[in-house]
Amino acid sequence: MRNKLLPFGLDKFTKTLKAERERKLPVLSLKEWHKKHGDTYAQYAGGLFTILTRDPHNIATPIARQFSKFG
């Protein structure tokens, strides 16, 4: 049976809450979502547009150019 997509990313939200309760959220993110969508991907969840990355270049470049803006 295929998973049904719910509006506003609620399907992903419920999976995230379950993973958080089971203390498996980082593993869920790395193993499932990044494997499915690649090292960098965008999503809408809870009405927010978010870009997620685990690519070191995508993380290092903004920090190197705007270091003073990161706490």
N, C-alpha and C positions, 0 to 999 in steps of 0.2 A: 504494500500500500504506500502510495506517495504521500509525503508530508504536504499539508495544505498551507499555503502562505496566507498569513493574516495581515490586515492593513496596519500601517504605522510600525511595522517591524515587531508586532506583538509576538509572533512565533519565535523570533530570536530572543526577545525579551524574556519569555517564559523559560526558554532553554538556559539563558544566562542566570536567571534567579535560581534555577535548580542546580546549576553548576556551582554557584556561589554558596548555596546551602551545603553542598557536598565538598566544598573547598577544592574544587577542580576547575575553577574558572581559567587560570592561565593555561592549563593543559587543553581545555576545550578550545580556547582561542587559537593556540598554536597548532594543535593537531587537526582540528576540524575546519575552522574557518580559513586559516591561511593555506591549508592544503587545497581547499576547494577554490579559493579566489586568488591565490598568489601572495607574494610578499607584501604588496601594497594594494589596498582596495578601499572603496568608499561604500558607505551604507547610510540608509535612513533608519533610525531607530527612535521611537518615541517622539517623532516629529523633528529630530535633530539630524543634520547631515554631518557625518563624521568620516574622516580618512584614517585608516589604521595601517600601520606599517611595521615590519620587522627588518626592513632593509637598512643596514647600517649607513649607507650613503644618504638615504632620505632622512635619517635622524641627525647625522653629523653635519650636513651642510647648513641647515638653518641655525644650528647651535654655533657653528664656527662663524657665521656671518652676523649673527645677532646675539652674541653671548650675553651681553649685559641685560637683555630682556628676559632671560631665563633665570629663575631663582634657585 
